Amino acid sequence: MLGRPKTSADVEMIIELYEKDKATLTAMLVNIREIILSNQGEDQVTLEKIRAYLKGQGIPV
């Protein structure tokens, strides 16, 4: 997901999540940022942790 071009479906999903619950989306972004910061230099580990986090949140990856 991180290395591919973004599609209109990606943008629509982000907008839908934002409109649905701004607080939840903000918390998700903060959590993803923490995953990235805590795994700097380990791209594959970071990607897997983000995927697992999103799946746990019910977002298809």
PAPAKE-280616 format. One record per residue (C-alpha): residue number from 1; residue in three letters; x, y, z. Coordinates in nm, 4 decimals. Layout:
! PAPAKE-280616
num:NUM	residuo:ALA	xx:X	yy:Y	zz:Z;
...
***
This chain:
! PAPAKE-280616
num:1	residuo:MET	xx:0.0000	yy:0.0000	zz:0.0000;
num:2	residuo:LEU	xx:0.2775	yy:0.2443	zz:0.0839;
num:3	residuo:GLY	xx:0.4746	yy:0.1917	zz:-0.2365;
num:4	residuo:ARG	xx:0.1950	yy:0.1953	zz:-0.4904;
num:5	residuo:PRO	xx:0.0205	yy:0.4903	zz:-0.6537;
num:6	residuo:LYS	xx:-0.2919	yy:0.6038	zz:-0.4721;
num:7	residuo:THR	xx:-0.6250	yy:0.5517	zz:-0.6445;
num:8	residuo:SER	xx:-0.9546	yy:0.7336	zz:-0.6237;
num:9	residuo:ALA	xx:-1.0802	yy:0.4415	zz:-0.4110;
num:10	residuo:ASP	xx:-0.8052	yy:0.5170	zz:-0.1573;
num:11	residuo:VAL	xx:-0.9073	yy:0.8814	zz:-0.1442;
num:12	residuo:GLU	xx:-1.2765	yy:0.7923	zz:-0.1134;
num:13	residuo:MET	xx:-1.2012	yy:0.5549	zz:0.1763;
num:14	residuo:ILE	xx:-1.0034	yy:0.8246	zz:0.3591;
num:15	residuo:ILE	xx:-1.2786	yy:1.0835	zz:0.3084;
num:16	residuo:GLU	xx:-1.5462	yy:0.8364	zz:0.4206;
num:17	residuo:LEU	xx:-1.3509	yy:0.7509	zz:0.7351;
num:18	residuo:TYR	xx:-1.2908	yy:1.1184	zz:0.8081;
num:19	residuo:GLU	xx:-1.6553	yy:1.2133	zz:0.7676;
num:20	residuo:LYS	xx:-1.7702	yy:0.9110	zz:0.9670;
num:21	residuo:ASP	xx:-1.5531	yy:0.9645	zz:1.2712;
num:22	residuo:LYS	xx:-1.2836	yy:1.2301	zz:1.2768;
num:23	residuo:ALA	xx:-1.1549	yy:1.1272	zz:1.6201;
num:24	residuo:THR	xx:-1.1085	yy:0.7643	zz:1.5171;
num:25	residuo:LEU	xx:-0.9238	yy:0.8541	zz:1.1984;
num:26	residuo:THR	xx:-0.7007	yy:1.0965	zz:1.3855;
num:27	residuo:ALA	xx:-0.6180	yy:0.8277	zz:1.6427;
num:28	residuo:MET	xx:-0.5393	yy:0.5809	zz:1.3646;
num:29	residuo:LEU	xx:-0.3036	yy:0.8281	zz:1.1977;
num:30	residuo:VAL	xx:-0.1275	yy:0.8925	zz:1.5282;
num:31	residuo:ASN	xx:-0.0894	yy:0.5175	zz:1.5873;
num:32	residuo:ILE	xx:0.0486	yy:0.4613	zz:1.2364;
num:33	residuo:ARG	xx:0.2931	yy:0.7476	zz:1.2894;
num:34	residuo:GLU	xx:0.4120	yy:0.5816	zz:1.6113;
num:35	residuo:ILE	xx:0.4623	yy:0.2510	zz:1.4278;
num:36	residuo:ILE	xx:0.6705	yy:0.4300	zz:1.1639;
num:37	residuo:LEU	xx:0.8791	yy:0.6195	zz:1.4195;
num:38	residuo:SER	xx:0.9460	yy:0.3129	zz:1.6333;
num:39	residuo:ASN	xx:1.0597	yy:0.1038	zz:1.3346;
num:40	residuo:GLN	xx:1.2728	yy:0.3484	zz:1.1374;
num:41	residuo:GLY	xx:1.5122	yy:0.1762	zz:0.9016;
num:42	residuo:GLU	xx:1.3117	yy:-0.1464	zz:0.9029;
num:43	residuo:ASP	xx:1.0786	yy:-0.0934	zz:0.6085;
num:44	residuo:GLN	xx:0.9411	yy:-0.4481	zz:0.5880;
num:45	residuo:VAL	xx:0.8772	yy:-0.4671	zz:0.9637;
num:46	residuo:THR	xx:0.7070	yy:-0.1273	zz:0.9539;
num:47	residuo:LEU	xx:0.4879	yy:-0.2305	zz:0.6624;
num:48	residuo:GLU	xx:0.3834	yy:-0.5567	zz:0.8290;
num:49	residuo:LYS	xx:0.2988	yy:-0.3810	zz:1.1561;
num:50	residuo:ILE	xx:0.0922	yy:-0.1173	zz:0.9754;
num:51	residuo:ARG	xx:-0.0915	yy:-0.3877	zz:0.7795;
num:52	residuo:ALA	xx:-0.1640	yy:-0.5807	zz:1.0988;
num:53	residuo:TYR	xx:-0.2838	yy:-0.2644	zz:1.2720;
num:54	residuo:LEU	xx:-0.5171	yy:-0.1715	zz:0.9851;
num:55	residuo:LYS	xx:-0.6569	yy:-0.5249	zz:0.9632;
num:56	residuo:GLY	xx:-0.7199	yy:-0.5109	zz:1.3374;
num:57	residuo:GLN	xx:-0.9151	yy:-0.1907	zz:1.2804;
num:58	residuo:GLY	xx:-1.1313	yy:-0.3640	zz:1.0188;
num:59	residuo:ILE	xx:-0.9776	yy:-0.1885	zz:0.7194;
num:60	residuo:PRO	xx:-0.9078	yy:-0.4127	zz:0.4198;
num:61	residuo:VAL	xx:-0.5423	yy:-0.4104	zz:0.3203;
***
